[in-house]
Amino acid sequence: MRFLEDRTDYLLIDTGAGIGPNIIAFCLAADQIVVVTNPEPTAMADAYGIIKIISQSRPTANLGVLVNRAENEKEAESIHERLEKVAMDFLQFPVRRVGFVPQDKSMYLAVRQQTPLMLFSPASPAANAIRLLVQNAFHELAPELPQPEGISGFLQRLTELFAGVRSR
């Protein structure tokens, strides 16, 4: 992955679902962590589980929550507020709001067609929400957030985690 250092500004790693040791290592090594959840109670419990592990292992982690498949913005805000409240009440750990992607039949159809959503239905509500998320995440980073350390910092932390060295 070091060859990417001079060739990329951002490296996005989709770890998939779960709370396995490799997923935790990638999260703990990242400059920014986005936990994706949806309105299902089991998904929210899993999201809280990974937030808890990250908060205990790296209390200074920059973590946000993205709500996928929300019926509307109000539902997404409610889910974020619930996760934010339990994270603050029980972990004293801030969880920022990243945004949401609405429930959209186009996503389901794109998966069935094995075509990226942005090609399958570029004007769909979900595609528009994804564009907005990318714009906010990569073009309007909040100045109060710590600046990313780049791929070097990520690789150093990842190496330490896999070697069993406690990262900051």
MDTraj code that builds the backbone (N, CA, C; nanometers):
import mdtraj as md
import numpy as np

residues = "MET ARG PHE LEU GLU ASP ARG THR ASP TYR LEU LEU ILE ASP THR GLY ALA GLY ILE GLY PRO ASN ILE ILE ALA PHE CYS LEU ALA ALA ASP GLN ILE VAL VAL VAL THR ASN PRO GLU PRO THR ALA MET ALA ASP ALA TYR GLY ILE ILE LYS ILE ILE SER GLN SER ARG PRO THR ALA ASN LEU GLY VAL LEU VAL ASN ARG ALA GLU ASN GLU LYS GLU ALA GLU SER ILE HIS GLU ARG LEU GLU LYS VAL ALA MET ASP PHE LEU GLN PHE PRO VAL ARG ARG VAL GLY PHE VAL PRO GLN ASP LYS SER MET TYR LEU ALA VAL ARG GLN GLN THR PRO LEU MET LEU PHE SER PRO ALA SER PRO ALA ALA ASN ALA ILE ARG LEU LEU VAL GLN ASN ALA PHE HIS GLU LEU ALA PRO GLU LEU PRO GLN PRO GLU GLY ILE SER GLY PHE LEU GLN ARG LEU THR GLU LEU PHE ALA GLY VAL ARG SER ARG".split()
xyz = np.array([
    [0.0814, -0.1196, 0.0000],
    [0.0000, 0.0000, 0.0000],
    [0.0859, 0.1262, 0.0000],
    [0.2140, 0.1127, 0.0307],
    [0.2996, 0.2326, 0.0335],
    [0.3074, 0.3011, -0.1027],
    [0.2941, 0.2256, -0.2123],
    [0.3002, 0.2889, -0.3438],
    [0.1870, 0.3886, -0.3640],
    [0.0801, 0.3793, -0.2842],
    [-0.0315, 0.4725, -0.2939],
    [-0.0009, 0.6086, -0.2318],
    [0.1008, 0.6133, -0.1465],
    [0.1280, 0.7341, -0.0691],
    [0.1420, 0.8591, -0.1556],
    [0.2139, 0.8511, -0.2641],
    [0.2340, 0.9676, -0.3505],
    [0.1268, 0.9797, -0.4581],
    [0.0379, 0.8839, -0.4651],
    [-0.0596, 0.8813, -0.5736],
    [-0.2032, 0.9103, -0.5300],
    [-0.2263, 0.9191, -0.4001],
    [-0.3636, 0.9391, -0.3539],
    [-0.3711, 1.0473, -0.2470],
    [-0.4835, 1.1117, -0.2435],
    [-0.5113, 1.2064, -0.1358],
    [-0.5923, 1.1387, -0.0259],
    [-0.6785, 1.0438, -0.0656],
    [-0.7645, 0.9739, 0.0284],
    [-0.7653, 0.8257, -0.0053],
    [-0.7709, 0.7447, 0.0979],
    [-0.7833, 0.6009, 0.0818],
    [-0.9055, 0.5582, 0.1606],
    [-1.0051, 0.5081, 0.0902],
    [-1.1292, 0.4649, 0.1525],
    [-1.1297, 0.3136, 0.1574],
    [-1.1426, 0.2577, 0.2779],
    [-1.1430, 0.1131, 0.2946],
    [-1.2784, 0.0727, 0.3509],
    [-1.3491, -0.0113, 0.2768],
    [-1.4773, -0.0641, 0.3213],
    [-1.4491, -0.1988, 0.3856],
    [-1.4574, -0.2029, 0.5179],
    [-1.4234, -0.3266, 0.5887],
    [-1.5380, -0.4264, 0.5901],
    [-1.6556, -0.3851, 0.5518],
    [-1.7694, -0.4756, 0.5604],
    [-1.8223, -0.4792, 0.7030],
    [-1.9204, -0.5633, 0.7238],
    [-1.9848, -0.5714, 0.8551],
    [-1.9037, -0.6582, 0.9498],
    [-1.9279, -0.6388, 1.0780],
    [-1.8660, -0.7248, 1.1773],
    [-1.7709, -0.6503, 1.2689],
    [-1.7241, -0.7238, 1.3703],
    [-1.6338, -0.6653, 1.4692],
    [-1.5150, -0.7589, 1.4889],
    [-1.4626, -0.8125, 1.3801],
    [-1.3472, -0.9006, 1.3892],
    [-1.2191, -0.8225, 1.4145],
    [-1.1113, -0.8924, 1.4513],
    [-0.9859, -0.8245, 1.4840],
    [-0.9264, -0.7443, 1.3679],
    [-0.9393, -0.7917, 1.2459],
    [-0.8860, -0.7171, 1.1318],
    [-0.9650, -0.5892, 1.1070],
    [-1.0953, -0.5972, 1.1224],
    [-1.1792, -0.4782, 1.1045],
    [-1.1454, -0.3751, 1.2109],
    [-1.1310, -0.4185, 1.3333],
    [-1.0945, -0.3264, 1.4416],
    [-0.9584, -0.2641, 1.4146],
    [-0.8623, -0.3433, 1.3689],
    [-0.7282, -0.2903, 1.3403],
    [-0.7350, -0.1813, 1.2337],
    [-0.8092, -0.2044, 1.1260],
    [-0.8226, -0.1021, 1.0217],
    [-0.8882, 0.0237, 1.0771],
    [-0.9921, 0.0072, 1.1583],
    [-1.0593, 0.1236, 1.2169],
    [-0.9658, 0.2019, 1.3082],
    [-0.8928, 0.1312, 1.3930],
    [-0.8038, 0.1994, 1.4873],
    [-0.6877, 0.2686, 1.4172],
    [-0.6514, 0.2226, 1.2999],
    [-0.5408, 0.2825, 1.2257],
    [-0.5847, 0.4025, 1.1421],
    [-0.7123, 0.4151, 1.1153],
    [-0.7634, 0.5182, 1.0241],
    [-0.7592, 0.6576, 1.0856],
    [-0.7388, 0.7580, 0.9990],
    [-0.7489, 0.8975, 1.0422],
    [-0.8935, 0.9322, 1.0746],
    [-0.9852, 0.8833, 0.9923],
    [-1.1266, 0.9068, 1.0133],
    [-1.2006, 0.7741, 0.9989],
    [-1.2939, 0.7509, 1.0877],
    [-1.3712, 0.6275, 1.0872],
    [-1.5172, 0.6649, 1.0651],
    [-1.5807, 0.5952, 0.9726],
    [-1.7237, 0.6137, 0.9506],
    [-1.7904, 0.4794, 0.9758],
    [-1.8726, 0.4753, 1.0792],
    [-1.9496, 0.3561, 1.1105],
    [-2.0823, 0.3696, 1.0369],
    [-2.1114, 0.2712, 0.9530],
    [-2.2358, 0.2726, 0.8758],
    [-2.3357, 0.1809, 0.9445],
    [-2.4551, 0.2336, 0.9650],
    [-2.5615, 0.1546, 1.0247],
    [-2.6890, 0.1777, 0.9456],
    [-2.7939, 0.1104, 0.9844],
    [-2.9240, 0.1322, 0.9224],
    [-3.0294, 0.1273, 1.0326],
    [-3.1553, 0.1506, 0.9995],
    [-3.2577, 0.1589, 1.1042],
    [-3.2888, 0.0295, 1.1780],
    [-3.2370, -0.0816, 1.1351],
    [-3.2667, -0.2081, 1.2029],
    [-3.2003, -0.2117, 1.3410],
    [-3.2718, -0.2576, 1.4426],
    [-3.2159, -0.2615, 1.5786],
    [-3.0845, -0.3401, 1.5882],
    [-3.0728, -0.4508, 1.5162],
    [-2.9488, -0.5288, 1.5227],
    [-2.8318, -0.4513, 1.4632],
    [-2.8560, -0.3760, 1.3579],
    [-2.7502, -0.2959, 1.2964],
    [-2.7060, -0.1845, 1.3911],
    [-2.8015, -0.1242, 1.4604],
    [-2.7676, -0.0181, 1.5555],
    [-2.6895, -0.0748, 1.6743],
    [-2.7249, -0.1943, 1.7192],
    [-2.6508, -0.2583, 1.8284],
    [-2.5084, -0.2898, 1.7843],
    [-2.4914, -0.3380, 1.6617],
    [-2.3572, -0.3642, 1.6085],
    [-2.2764, -0.2349, 1.5979],
    [-2.3416, -0.1276, 1.5530],
    [-2.2734, 0.0015, 1.5429],
    [-2.2247, 0.0466, 1.6802],
    [-2.3102, 0.0347, 1.7805],
    [-2.2699, 0.0725, 1.9157],
    [-2.1540, -0.0154, 1.9626],
    [-2.1573, -0.1424, 1.9286],
    [-2.0494, -0.2338, 1.9681],
    [-1.9141, -0.1902, 1.9142],
    [-1.9089, -0.1524, 1.7887],
    [-1.7804, -0.1106, 1.7326],
    [-1.7396, 0.0265, 1.7861],
    [-1.8375, 0.1137, 1.8095],
    [-1.8071, 0.2441, 1.8694],
    [-1.7460, 0.2230, 2.0079],
    [-1.8012, 0.1305, 2.0846],
    [-1.7504, 0.1023, 2.2193],
    [-1.6062, 0.0521, 2.2134],
    [-1.5780, -0.0400, 2.1255],
    [-1.4413, -0.0939, 2.1133],
    [-1.3442, 0.0160, 2.0734],
    [-1.3824, 0.0965, 1.9756],
    [-1.2937, 0.2038, 1.9290],
    [-1.2724, 0.3067, 2.0392],
    [-1.3795, 0.3423, 2.1106],
    [-1.3659, 0.4435, 2.2164],
    [-1.2726, 0.3975, 2.3270],
    [-1.2729, 0.2680, 2.3560],
    [-1.1872, 0.2148, 2.4616],
    [-1.0433, 0.1959, 2.4144],
    [-1.0265, 0.1654, 2.2874],
    [-0.8928, 0.1390, 2.2351],
    [-0.8209, 0.2642, 2.1861],
    [-0.8981, 0.3614, 2.1383],
    [-0.8385, 0.4844, 2.0859],
    [-0.9337, 0.6005, 2.1149],
    [-0.9292, 0.6520, 2.2374],
    [-1.0238, 0.7550, 2.2795],
    [-1.0196, 0.8832, 2.1975],
    [-0.9115, 0.9059, 2.1238],
    [-0.9018, 1.0272, 2.0428],
    [-0.9453, 1.0042, 1.8983],
    [-0.9993, 0.8876, 1.8686],
    [-1.0401, 0.8552, 1.7317],
    [-1.1458, 0.9539, 1.6819],
    [-1.1361, 0.9859, 1.5544],
    [-1.2319, 1.0732, 1.4869],
    [-1.3368, 0.9826, 1.4232],
    [-1.4523, 0.9686, 1.4881],
    [-1.5526, 0.8721, 1.4455],
    [-1.6844, 0.9405, 1.4137],
    [-1.7412, 0.9020, 1.3022],
    [-1.8719, 0.9523, 1.2631],
    [-1.9643, 0.8371, 1.2277],
    [-2.0928, 0.8678, 1.2227],
    [-2.1938, 0.7677, 1.1892],
    [-2.2673, 0.8104, 1.0626],
    [-2.2812, 0.7147, 0.9723],
    [-2.3575, 0.7319, 0.8496],
    [-2.4756, 0.6357, 0.8564],
    [-2.5952, 0.6874, 0.8367],
    [-2.7144, 0.6031, 0.8400],
    [-2.7533, 0.5700, 0.6960],
    [-2.7542, 0.4429, 0.6652],
    [-2.7899, 0.3944, 0.5323],
    [-2.9346, 0.3452, 0.5345],
    [-3.0019, 0.3587, 0.4223],
    [-3.1381, 0.3073, 0.4040],
    [-3.2396, 0.3707, 0.4985],
    [-3.2193, 0.4966, 0.5320],
    [-3.3161, 0.5675, 0.6154],
    [-3.4350, 0.6089, 0.5295],
    [-3.5541, 0.6060, 0.5872],
    [-3.6735, 0.6475, 0.5128],
    [-3.6695, 0.7963, 0.4794],
    [-3.6091, 0.8749, 0.5692],
    [-3.5990, 1.0193, 0.5472],
    [-3.4945, 1.0767, 0.6426],
    [-3.4701, 1.2061, 0.6298],
    [-3.3683, 1.2706, 0.7133],
    [-3.4049, 1.2666, 0.8614],
    [-3.5321, 1.2791, 0.8914],
    [-3.5759, 1.2762, 1.0315],
    [-3.5417, 1.1423, 1.0960],
    [-3.5661, 1.0317, 1.0261],
    [-3.5329, 0.9004, 1.0807],
    [-3.3814, 0.8877, 1.0997],
    [-3.3042, 0.9347, 1.0024],
    [-3.1579, 0.9283, 1.0131],
    [-3.1083, 1.0091, 1.1325],
    [-3.1639, 1.1285, 1.1514],
    [-3.1240, 1.2114, 1.2654],
    [-3.1579, 1.1428, 1.3972],
    [-3.2727, 1.0793, 1.4035],
    [-3.3141, 1.0100, 1.5252],
    [-3.2167, 0.8962, 1.5584],
    [-3.1768, 0.8218, 1.4585],
    [-3.0826, 0.7118, 1.4797],
    [-2.9486, 0.7658, 1.5274],
    [-2.9006, 0.8706, 1.4615],
    [-2.7729, 0.9293, 1.5037],
    [-2.7825, 0.9811, 1.6469],
    [-2.8903, 1.0502, 1.6788],
    [-2.9059, 1.1045, 1.8135],
    [-2.9054, 0.9937, 1.9186],
    [-2.9692, 0.8823, 1.8895],
    [-2.9710, 0.7703, 1.9844],
    [-2.8309, 0.7146, 2.0050],
    [-2.7569, 0.6949, 1.8951],
    [-2.6201, 0.6428, 1.9078],
    [-2.5297, 0.7443, 1.9782],
    [-2.5463, 0.8709, 1.9425],
    [-2.4667, 0.9766, 2.0047],
    [-2.4933, 0.9830, 2.1554],
    [-2.6194, 0.9707, 2.1943],
    [-2.6551, 0.9786, 2.3362],
    [-2.5950, 0.8626, 2.4155],
    [-2.6097, 0.7398, 2.3667],
    [-2.5543, 0.6275, 2.4429],
    [-2.4014, 0.6322, 2.4431],
    [-2.3407, 0.6792, 2.3349],
    [-2.1945, 0.6898, 2.3321],
    [-2.1449, 0.7934, 2.4323],
    [-2.2175, 0.9031, 2.4457],
    [-2.1772, 1.0056, 2.5430],
    [-2.2107, 0.9612, 2.6856],
    [-2.3292, 0.9066, 2.7056],
    [-2.3719, 0.8671, 2.8406],
    [-2.2856, 0.7540, 2.8986],
    [-2.2554, 0.6543, 2.8181],
    [-2.1868, 0.5361, 2.8698],
    [-2.0374, 0.5317, 2.8393],
    [-1.9945, 0.6036, 2.7350],
    [-1.8530, 0.5960, 2.6948],
    [-1.7814, 0.7307, 2.7022],
    [-1.8577, 0.8389, 2.7191],
    [-1.8028, 0.9741, 2.7131],
    [-1.7215, 0.9910, 2.5842],
    [-1.7811, 0.9475, 2.4740],
    [-1.7139, 0.9455, 2.3440],
    [-1.8013, 1.0169, 2.2412],
    [-1.7487, 1.1222, 2.1792],
    [-1.8278, 1.1955, 2.0798],
    [-1.8404, 1.1181, 1.9487],
    [-1.9584, 1.1253, 1.8907],
    [-1.9872, 1.0600, 1.7634],
    [-2.0493, 1.1661, 1.6729],
    [-1.9769, 1.2042, 1.5683],
    [-2.0293, 1.3089, 1.4809],
    [-2.1229, 1.2504, 1.3752],
    [-2.2080, 1.3340, 1.3244],
    [-2.3039, 1.2951, 1.2211],
    [-2.2383, 1.3131, 1.0845],
    [-2.2314, 1.2070, 1.0072],
    [-2.1750, 1.2143, 0.8720],
    [-2.2854, 1.2430, 0.7715],
    [-2.4023, 1.1838, 0.7915],
    [-2.5133, 1.2040, 0.6994],
    [-2.5933, 1.0763, 0.6837],
    [-2.6677, 1.0699, 0.5738],
    [-2.7492, 0.9509, 0.5502],
    [-2.7686, 0.9278, 0.4019],
    [-2.8010, 0.8047, 0.3699],
    [-2.8392, 0.7663, 0.2343],
    [-2.9813, 0.7118, 0.2457],
    [-3.0739, 0.7683, 0.1675],
    [-3.2134, 0.7256, 0.1811],
    [-3.2384, 0.5866, 0.1225],
    [-3.3416, 0.5236, 0.1757],
    [-3.3901, 0.3986, 0.1185],
    [-3.4286, 0.4286, -0.0263],
    [-3.3817, 0.3483, -0.1190],
    [-3.4013, 0.3776, -0.2600],
    [-3.4024, 0.2459, -0.3369],
    [-3.5111, 0.2211, -0.4060],
    [-3.5234, 0.0974, -0.4838],
    [-3.4131, 0.0863, -0.5878],
    [-3.3600, 0.1981, -0.6330],
    [-3.2524, 0.1968, -0.7324],
    [-3.1285, 0.1221, -0.6822],
    [-3.1018, 0.1309, -0.5505],
    [-2.9861, 0.0583, -0.4953],
    [-3.0057, -0.0916, -0.5119],
    [-3.1233, -0.1382, -0.4763],
    [-3.1555, -0.2804, -0.4890],
    [-3.1440, -0.3254, -0.6349],
    [-3.1994, -0.2466, -0.7263],
    [-3.1958, -0.2829, -0.8682],
    [-3.0532, -0.2802, -0.9238],
    [-2.9738, -0.1836, -0.8789],
    [-2.8346, -0.1752, -0.9241],
    [-2.7556, -0.2977, -0.8800],
    [-2.7775, -0.3414, -0.7570],
    [-2.7090, -0.4613, -0.7074],
    [-2.7507, -0.5822, -0.7903],
    [-2.8778, -0.5933, -0.8179],
    [-2.9262, -0.7070, -0.8986],
    [-2.8681, -0.7053, -1.0394],
    [-2.8453, -0.5855, -1.0921],
    [-2.7862, -0.5723, -1.2256],
    [-2.6332, -0.5774, -1.2221],
    [-2.5777, -0.5844, -1.1008],
    [-2.4329, -0.5831, -1.0800],
    [-2.3677, -0.4626, -1.1485],
    [-2.4314, -0.3481, -1.1254],
    [-2.3857, -0.2221, -1.1839],
    [-2.3754, -0.1193, -1.0724],
    [-2.2673, -0.0425, -1.0669],
    [-2.2581, 0.0617, -0.9644],
    [-2.3791, 0.1562, -0.9710],
    [-2.4300, 0.1919, -0.8562],
    [-2.5469, 0.2783, -0.8487],
    [-2.5270, 0.4065, -0.9289],
    [-2.4090, 0.4643, -0.9210],
    [-2.3836, 0.5926, -0.9877],
    [-2.3912, 0.5800, -1.1398],
    [-2.3750, 0.4616, -1.1927],
    [-2.3926, 0.4378, -1.3365],
    [-2.5351, 0.3933, -1.3672],
    [-2.5910, 0.3106, -1.2813],
    [-2.7233, 0.2552, -1.3025],
    [-2.8321, 0.3631, -1.2948],
    [-2.8234, 0.4474, -1.1927],
    [-2.9262, 0.5494, -1.1715],
    [-2.8641, 0.6740, -1.1095],
    [-2.7884, 0.7496, -1.1910],
    [-2.7127, 0.8631, -1.1356],
    [-2.7970, 0.9757, -1.0766],
    [-2.9245, 0.9823, -1.1114],
    [-3.0096, 1.0888, -1.0583],
    [-3.1011, 1.0393, -0.9466],
    [-3.0813, 0.9162, -0.9010],
    [-3.1665, 0.8610, -0.7957],
    [-3.1404, 0.9326, -0.6632],
    [-3.2357, 0.9259, -0.5708],
    [-3.2152, 0.9894, -0.4398],
    [-3.0889, 0.9384, -0.3687],
    [-3.0628, 0.8093, -0.3747],
    [-2.9437, 0.7551, -0.3084],
    [-2.8161, 0.8071, -0.3745],
    [-2.8128, 0.8111, -0.5067],
    [-2.6940, 0.8619, -0.5774],
    [-2.6703, 1.0085, -0.5425],
    [-2.7763, 1.0868, -0.5364],
    [-2.7617, 1.2286, -0.4991],
    [-2.7097, 1.2421, -0.3566],
    [-2.7579, 1.1588, -0.2663],
    [-2.7117, 1.1629, -0.1268],
    [-2.5644, 1.1248, -0.1180],
    [-2.5233, 1.0259, -0.1940],
    [-2.3823, 0.9834, -0.1941],
    [-2.2937, 1.0953, -0.2459],
    [-2.3371, 1.1643, -0.3534],
    [-2.2594, 1.2769, -0.4040],
    [-2.2418, 1.3850, -0.2976],
    [-2.3498, 1.4133, -0.2252],
    [-2.3444, 1.5141, -0.1188],
    [-2.2497, 1.4701, -0.0063],
    [-2.2552, 1.3427, 0.0299],
    [-2.1653, 1.2909, 0.1334],
    [-2.0192, 1.3055, 0.0913],
    [-1.9897, 1.2725, -0.0315],
    [-1.8520, 1.2835, -0.0811],
    [-1.8077, 1.4291, -0.0801],
    [-1.8951, 1.5163, -0.1267],
    [-1.8618, 1.6586, -0.1274],
    [-1.8311, 1.7077, 0.0139],
    [-1.9154, 1.6721, 0.1087],
    [-1.8946, 1.7157, 0.2469],
    [-1.7712, 1.6525, 0.3088],
    [-1.7488, 1.5249, 0.2822],
    [-1.6375, 1.4544, 0.3449],
    [-1.5028, 1.4961, 0.2895],
    [-1.4951, 1.5200, 0.1607],
    [-1.3646, 1.5409, 0.0997],
    [-1.3359, 1.6841, 0.0573],
    [-1.4379, 1.7664, 0.0470],
    [-1.4137, 1.9029, 0.0006],
    [-1.4392, 2.0087, 0.1057],
    [-1.5074, 1.9721, 0.2105],
    [-1.5408, 2.0694, 0.3143],
    [-1.5081, 2.0139, 0.4515],
    [-1.3885, 1.9591, 0.4692],
    [-1.3508, 1.9056, 0.5996],
    [-1.3543, 2.0177, 0.7029],
    [-1.4158, 1.9882, 0.8145],
    [-1.4270, 2.0887, 0.9208],
    [-1.2881, 2.1246, 0.9716],
    [-1.2570, 2.2538, 0.9834],
    [-1.1233, 2.2944, 1.0264],
    [-1.0894, 2.2521, 1.1689],
    [-1.1908, 2.2275, 1.2527],
    [-1.1606, 2.1892, 1.3905],
    [-1.1199, 2.0427, 1.4033],
    [-1.1385, 1.9642, 1.2970],
    [-1.0976, 1.8238, 1.3030],
    [-0.9468, 1.8132, 1.2826],
    [-0.8836, 1.7167, 1.3478],
    [-0.7406, 1.6994, 1.3272],
    [-0.7136, 1.6657, 1.1804],
    [-0.6066, 1.7201, 1.1300],
    [-0.5718, 1.6934, 0.9904],
    [-0.5221, 1.5499, 0.9766],
    [-0.5629, 1.4822, 0.8689],
    [-0.5193, 1.3444, 0.8489],
    [-0.3677, 1.3352, 0.8379],
    [-0.3150, 1.2242, 0.8849],
    [-0.1712, 1.2018, 0.8774],
    [-0.1314, 1.1321, 0.7488],
    [-0.2263, 1.1021, 0.6647],
    [-0.1965, 1.0402, 0.5370],
    [-0.1744, 0.8908, 0.5492],
    [-0.1377, 0.8333, 0.4372],
    [-0.1205, 0.6884, 0.4304],
    [-0.0055, 0.6430, 0.5190],
    [0.0996, 0.7258, 0.5326],
    [0.2124, 0.6879, 0.6191],
    [0.1663, 0.6644, 0.7621],
    [0.0869, 0.7592, 0.8156],
    [0.0367, 0.7446, 0.9521],
    [-0.0534, 0.6229, 0.9658],
    [-0.1391, 0.6019, 0.8667],
    [-0.2287, 0.4865, 0.8673],
    [-0.1486, 0.3570, 0.8669],
    [-0.0509, 0.3456, 0.7779],
    [0.0283, 0.2227, 0.7690],
    [0.1087, 0.1989, 0.8962],
    [0.1624, 0.3052, 0.9553],
    [0.2379, 0.2917, 1.0800],
    [0.1476, 0.2382, 1.1912],
    [0.0287, 0.2985, 1.2055],
    [-0.0645, 0.2519, 1.3093],
    [-0.1109, 0.1096, 1.2817],
    [-0.1378, 0.0773, 1.1567],
    [-0.1831, -0.0574, 1.1216],
    [-0.0749, -0.1598, 1.1517],
    [0.0496, -0.1281, 1.1176],
    [0.1618, -0.2180, 1.1462],
    [0.1753, -0.2400, 1.2956],
    [0.1654, -0.1328, 1.3742],
    [0.1745, -0.1445, 1.5201],
    [0.0618, -0.2306, 1.5758],
    [-0.0582, -0.2122, 1.5236],
    [-0.1719, -0.2900, 1.5735],
    [-0.1564, -0.4383, 1.5425],
    [-0.1132, -0.4713, 1.4202],
    [-0.0956, -0.6121, 1.3858],
    [0.0239, -0.6724, 1.4583],
    [0.1201, -0.5876, 1.4970],
    [0.2362, -0.6358, 1.5714],
    [0.2093, -0.6433, 1.7219],
    [0.0924, -0.5923, 1.7636],
    [0.0565, -0.5993, 1.9049],
    [0.1015, -0.4792, 1.9857],
    [0.1465, -0.3723, 1.9187],
    [0.1872, -0.2507, 1.9880],
    [0.0644, -0.1627, 2.0025],
    [0.0428, -0.1073, 2.1203],
    [-0.0747, -0.0216, 2.1418],
    [-0.0542, 0.1115, 2.0727],
    [-0.1496, 0.1481, 1.9897],
    [-0.1447, 0.2749, 1.9177],
    [-0.2045, 0.3841, 2.0035],
    [-0.1808, 0.5103, 1.9663],
    [-0.2312, 0.6239, 2.0427],
    [-0.3777, 0.6337, 2.0416],
])
top = md.Topology()
chain = top.add_chain()
for i, resn in enumerate(residues, 1):
    res = top.add_residue(resn, chain, resSeq=i)
    for name in ("N", "CA", "C"):
        top.add_atom(name, md.element.get_by_symbol(name[0]), res)
traj = md.Trajectory(xyz[None], top)
